[in-house]
Each structure stands twice: as structure tokens, then as C-alpha cells.
Amino acid sequence: SFAYFTIKDRLPQILTRVIDTLHRHKNEFFEEHGEKGVEAEKRAISFLSKLRNELQTDKPVTPLEDELPDAVLWNQYLDYQRNLPNGSGEPSWFQSPWLYVECYMYRRIHAALAQNPPIDNFDVFKEGKAQNFFESQEAVIALCTYFQELLKNIKDLDEKQLQEELLKLLQVSLWGNKCDLSFSAGEDSSQKSSPLQSLENLVPYILVNDMEKVWSLLVNAKKNRTERSNVRVDIILDNAGFELVSDLVLADFLLSSKLADEVYFHGKSIPWYVSDTTKHDFNWTIKQLGSANHMWMSRCGINWEGNLKKGVWVFRDHMFWTLPHDFSSMSEVAPDLYAELQKSNLLLFKGDLNYRKLTGDRKWEYSVPFHQALNKFHPAPLCSLRTLKSDTQVGLKPGQGEQIQASEPEWMVTGKYGVVQFDAGL
């Protein structure tokens, strides 16, 4: 299975890169922290080398020994895996659910640094994320330029034109999800060309296209809003770099077109899946745009800083997004987050990992309804924007998956296909 190759090849590759990154920064740690920095780097590397060995030799998954706030929840989850009626008893790297051990690896990478001050705040994936951003410059410029031109006459657009623009920016945000560093094991995955020019040609690759439903929901919410009730959209972010910029443009469009009054962004509280967006990445990206020497890029960045200051954009992170749990257990494990999401008119879940957690990462029949796979997770109407990079997919028409499978055996894992999949909730 694809899961097997991920654990066997991709994850050890990612760990090797992390170890190399720490090696390369040795002098910097010395300059900043003296001998203490170098000692911490050595300890972190030895911890990670041991982790890589455990993974490659299929050792049992061990409880976390750090004192970080989420350690108890992780260890409870390990107990849960141990006691599954159809499980093999002691979970190990190759004998456990893929989603669990992959999340577990990133949590252990975090522990390697968090337990070793003074380098405990070092993000081992930061360089890769920055590089992805800079290598996607042309696409970022094209998108910012398009958007700033659009803003000039947004007040004059009729409903049909507004709908066209929303659908266009939803697609840019969807295909932005191809730029994923955990998928490429850290290899270059930047967006080189303007994404707007290829949208037409990509439409046939959207296997489930519920964009019209997203439009209807937003238009109705706008019509029914009262002075006391704001229309709120939440975007559960995935990758930093070009994908994040595409999400920010979409969010700005929602405000500028008055389809939403406020947008909440949800990111990761620790470095995660190589390129996932943390608060630092979020703020850094907006600052980079604001100080760019390109007029429309900097205009975007400056406006977005303003949105954050005015409070119409809010960034939140929560420990739950970096736990191994499916979202169906959110109401139990993180009732505060679930209650927060219930305040939203629309939840946009970006990317493959969020999709796996929405659907429990099971080997579903392709035609099982999305609503069923969500397993009672319905804080608010939600939509998943995802390019396929793992072998779980639901909500297809009967025979649709089998038909593609016949000509493209790898169709579920290449990122070539996408879905914009909506569920209205209860």
C-alpha cells in the first residue's frame, strides 16, 4: 500500500533531512548559545537517530516521556491502540494505522527539540517553507496582481460575476494544495507558473465539485444576516508557501465581496508534516508580502496586516490539530475547539491530512457518502478542498473511482486529482 512506502521510504528520508538540518545549524547554535547550543544539538540528533532506527526496524511505538501539555493525550491514545479488539496488541511502526504513526513521528521530532533548550524553539522545517515561498514568487506575483486588479471594480460586479470569481479563487486554493513538502519528502514542490491560466484545463480532474453549494451557502448567509450576526468563515489551513497565499487571497475576496464579515484561520501549534502552517509561518508570509518590492504583492501584505489589526482576520492554533485523533472525536477530546467551530457559517478544510482526519482515514468504498464518512462530525457546514495524496476517497459516483483506477492505478496518490466536497451538516 501507499502507507507502506510512506513509512518505509518517505518518513526515514524526512528524518534524515531533519538531522542534516540540525548539523548544518551547529555553528549558528554555537554563536547564539555557546557550548550549551552545541550540546543541545548533539542530544537532539542522537534522539532523532534513535527514532529513525526504531522506525526502520519496526520497533514498538513507545509512550512519550516528555512533559509537554499534550503528552498525556498521546499516551492515552497509545493505550487505546493497544487495546483495540482487532489489533495486534503492541502497536509498532509497520503494524499500526498509518495516520497514527505518521503523526507520532512528527510529535517525536517536536519532542527532540522541545526537550533540548536552548534550541527548543528551532523549527527544523522553517528553511524548506521559506524556500517554497521564494521559489513560488512568480505564481504569488501573478495571483496578487490578478486579485488587486479584481478589487478595483469588485463593487461593480453583479451576482453572476461574483460567483465566477469565487469559483476561480476556490480552484486556485484547491490546486495550491499540490505544493506539499511532506508529500515530496522535502523536495522542491513550489508553484512555478501562474495558477490562474491552467484552471480551465484542470476542471476535469475535480472528481467532486460542490463549489456551487459553497456559493449558495454564502449568498444565503449574506442575505439572512442581521446587524447582530456576522457571517463567519473558518479556514483550517494546510501548507505554508504558495498554498497559504492562495488561502489568504480567497479570505480577502470573501471580505471584499461582503460574502463574509470575518475569517478565522486555524494553524498548527508545532512544526508539523514538514510544511504545515504555524503562527510564525502565517505572520512571516504576510510580512514578506508587505515588504516585497512588487506593488501588488506589498499591497496585499499591507492590507492583510490591516485585517489582523482590525480583528476581521483572526489566527488561532490549537493542540488538537496535532493529535492523532480523527475529527469525529473532537467534541470529546477538544470540546472548546468544537464549540468554537460551531460559531462558523462555513468551515473550509484544506488538504489531504485534514481529509484523512475528516473521514477517519479508512479504506472506504469510493461511493460511500461523505456525510456518512464524517461519522457525526458536524460543528457547522463544511467543505474539504483537497488534492488526493493518500488512498482514501469517498462521495464518488458509482463506478467513477473504478473507471479511473483501470487506466491510472496511482490516481489516488499523485495530487493530480482534487475534490471540493461539501457537507451541509445535520
N, C-alpha and C positions, 0 to 999 in steps of 0.2 A: 504494500500500500504506500501511498504518498507519505503517510505518517511515518512509516518505517524509514524511508530515505531521509526524512527530515531529522529524525533522531540519530540515524547512523552517520549522515554526512553533514547536513546543514548546521546542526547545533554545535558539534565539535569545531567546525570552521569558525562559527561566531565566537566561541570561547577562545580559540587561538588568536583571533583578531583582538579580542579584549586584552589578553595577556600581552600581545605585541604593543598595543596602545599604552599600557602601563609602563612597559620597558622604555618606550620612546620618550615618555614624560619624566623619566628618572631625574634628569638634570633640573627640570623645572621644579620638581618636588624638593630637590635639594636647595635650589635657590630660594624657594619660598619658606621652607620649613627646616632646612638644615638636615642633620642626620636623622631626625625623627621622621621626616618625609620619606627618606630612602628606606628606613626600617619598615615603615607602613606599607610602602610599595612592595617590598620583598614579601611581607606577610600576606598581602592581598594576592600576589602572584602565586604563592605556594597554595593558598586556599583554592584558587581557581584551577590550578594544575591538578590538584586532588579531585576537584569536581569533574574535570574533563575525564580523568581516569575512571571515576565512578560511573560516568555516563557510558563511556566506551566499553566497559567490561560488565555492563548490565547489573550493577550493584543495587541492593535495595535502596529505596528512597528513605532518607533519614530525617528525623524531626529537626526543625530549626532550633539552633541553640542560642540565637541572639535574643536581645531584649527589646527588639523593635515592637511597636504597638500592635502590628498585625500577626506576630509570631503565634499567638495562642490560636487564632482562627485557622492559620495554616496547619498547625499540628492537629487541631480537631478534624480538619479535612482529611489529613493523612489517616487518622483513626477511622474515619468514615470509609475511606477506600479499603482499608484493611478488613473491614467487617462487611463488605458487600457480599450478599449471599452467593452471587455467581462469580465472585472474584477469586484470585489465586492466593489469597491470604496476604503475603508480604508484597506490597507494590514495589516493582523495580523499574528501571528506566525503559526497558523494552516490553514489560508486561503490565502496562498501566495505560489509562486513557491518554492519548496524545496531548490533548488540551492541558491536562493536569501537569504532565512532566515538563512540557514546554514552558508553561507559566512558572513552574517551580524553578527551572533553570534561571530565568530572569530574576526571580526573587533571591536566589542564592548569589547571583552576580552582585545584586544590590548589597547583600549582607557582607560580601567580601570587602566592599569599600566602607560601608556604614560602620563596620566594627573596627576600622583601622584609621582613626583620626591620626594626624591632621588632614588626611586626603579623603575624608569621609563624604565631602560634598562634590567630589570629582565625578562628572558624568562621562563614562567611558565611551559613550556613543555620540558625544557632542560634535566632534570633528566631522563625522560622517554626515550628520544632519546639516551642518553648516555647508559642507561641500555640495550636498544635494541641492541646497538652496542656491548657491552661487552658480552651479552648473545648469540650473534651470532658468538663468537670467532672461534669456530671450523669450521664453514662454511667459515668464512673470511680466515682462515689459508689455508683451502683446496683450495679455489679459487685463492689466491695469489700464492700458491705453484704450482698449475697447470699452472698458467699464466707465472710465472718465468721460469718454465721448457720449456714451449712453446717458450718463447723468445730466448732460447739458439739456436734453429735451425730454427727460423722464416724465415731467409734469404734463407733457402734451400727448403722451401715449394713451391710446384707448385700451379697453379691457383685452381685446384680442392681441394687441401688440405686447402688452404687459405679460400676458400668458406666454407668448412666444419667447420673450426674454427670460422669464423664469425657467422655462423648459430648457433653454440653451444653457443657463448657468448651473442648473441641476446636472446636466450632462457633463459639463466641464468638471464639476465637483466629483461626479461618479468616476470619470476616466482619470482624474487626478490620483485616484486610489491605486493606479498601476505603479506609482512611484513608491516602492516599499522596500526598505533596506533589510528587513528581517527575511523577506522573501528571496532577495538576491544574495543573502548572507553577507550583506555589507558592500557588495559590488555596486558599481555606478548604476543608479536607476533614476537618473534625473529626467525631467521632461525637456527635450531639446527644442521642439518646434511649437508654434502656436497651436494650442489645442482646439481653437475655435474653427480652424479650417477643415479639420477632419471629422467634425461631428456628424455630418450627413452620412459619411461612409460607415460610421460606427453604429448607426441606429440598428441595423440587422443583428448586431451582437448583443443587444439588450434583450435578454431572454424573458424577463418580466418587466413590463413598462407601465408602472402606475403613476406616472408623472401628472396625468390629468387629475387624478384623485387628490394629489397634494395641492394642486392649483385650486380645485373646488373647495377643499377644506379651508384654505387660507382666505379665499374670497368670501366664503360664508362667515368665517370668524370676523373678518373685517366689517361685513355688513351688520353683524349682530353685536358688535362691540358697543358698550355703553361708556359713559365718561369714567365710570369706576373700574371698568375691566380692561386691562391691557391685553393685546394679543401677544403671546409669548411663544417663541420658537427656541428649542434647545438643540444644540448640535453636539453629539457625542463624538469627539474628534478621533482621528486615527493618526496618520503620519504628519510629521513636520515637513518643511520643504515646500515643494510646489503644491502638494495636496492641501496643505494648510492655507496657502494663499488663495486657492480656489474656493475653500470654505469661507474665508473672510470676505471675498468678493460676493459670494452668494448671500452672506449675512448682511452685508452693506446694502445689497439690492433689496432685500426684504424690508429693511428700514426705509430706504429711499423711496420705495414704491408704496409705502404705507401698508404693505401686506402684514407687517409685524411692527410692534412698538418696542420690543426688547428681545435681545438674543442672548441666551446663556450658552457658554462654551464649556464643555466638560473634558478635562485633560487628565493625564496620569500624574500621580503624586511622586513617582520614582521613575528613573530611566527604564524603558520597557520596550520589548520587541524591537530593539535597535533604533527604529526611527519614530516611535510614538511621541506625541507632543506633550511636553511638560510645561509648567508655568513659565519656566525660563525660556524655553523654545518659543512660546507664544509671544512673550514680551520682546524677545530678541528679534523675531521676524518683523514685528511691527516697527521696531526701532530701525532695523536695516532698511526697510522700505522708506521710512520717514527721512532718513539721511542719504538716500540714494541720489545720484546726480542726474536722475532722469525725472523730468517734470511730473509725469503721471504716476510713476511709482511713488515719488515722495508725497504727492497729493493724497494718494491712498493711505500711506503710512500716517500722515499728519491727521487726516480725518478719523482714522481708526483709533489713534491715541485719544482724540476728542470724544469718540463714542464711549471709550472706557472711563474717561474722566466724568462724562455726563451720567454714567451709570446705565446707559441704554445697551451697552455690552458688558457682560459680566463673565469673568473666567472663574471656574470652580474646579478643584480636584478633590477626589475622594478615594480613600483607601480601597473601596470595593472594586474599583475598575482594575486594580492589580491583584485581585484574589483569583483563585482558580474556579470560583463558583459560576454556574450558569446564571443568567439574569432571572430565571424563574425563582431563584431563592433570594433575590434582592430584598423582597418585602420582609423576609425573616432575618437575613444577615445584616442588612443595612436599611432599617425602616426609615431612618432620617432621609436618606437619598431617595428612596421610593416616594416618600411624601413630597419631596422637592420636585421630582419629575411629574407628579400628579398636577402640579400647578401650570403645566405647559399645555399649549394648544396643539403642538406638534413636536415630536421627538425625531430628529434625523440621526440615525446611527451610521457612522462612516466605517466602511472597511470590512475586511474578512474576519478578523478576530471578533469584532462585535457581532457579526453574523453567526459565527460559531457559538458564541455565548447566548445569543438570542434563541437559537434552535437546539441548544444542548449538544451541539457537535456530534449528532448521531448519523448513522448511515441510513437516512430516511429513504423511502421510495420517493422518486422525484415529484410525484403528483400529490403528495400529502399537502393539505392546505397549510399555508404559512401560519394562519391563526392557530391551528392545532399544534404546530411545532413550537410555538411560543410558550406553550404549557402554562397558560394563565398569567403570563407576564403582560399586564395591560395598564400601566400607570396613566397612559394618555395615548391618543392616536400616534402611530409611529411609522416611520419609513426607513428601510435599510437601503443605503447606496453602497454597492459593493461590487468589486471585480472578483471573479472566482479564482481563489488560490489555495483551496483545500477541498477535499471531496465530500462536502455536504451541500445539498441544494434541495429546496422544497418549492412547492407552489407552481410547478411547471404544468403545461397542458399534457394530457395523457399521450405518451409516445414521443414527446418533444426531446427529453433527455436521451432516450434510447437511440433516436434518429441521429443526434449529433455524435453520440458515443460510437456509432458504427463507422463514421468517417474520421472522427478525431478522438482517439482513445484518451488523449491527455486534456480534453476540453475543460475539465474542472479545476485544473491547477496551473494554467498558464497566464491567467489575468487577461486573456483575450476577450472573454465574455463578461457581461455585467448584469446586474439586476437593480431596478428601482422598485422595491417591493413594499407595499403599503398594507397596514392593518388598522382598521378604524377602532379597534378595541372592543369593548363589551357590546 
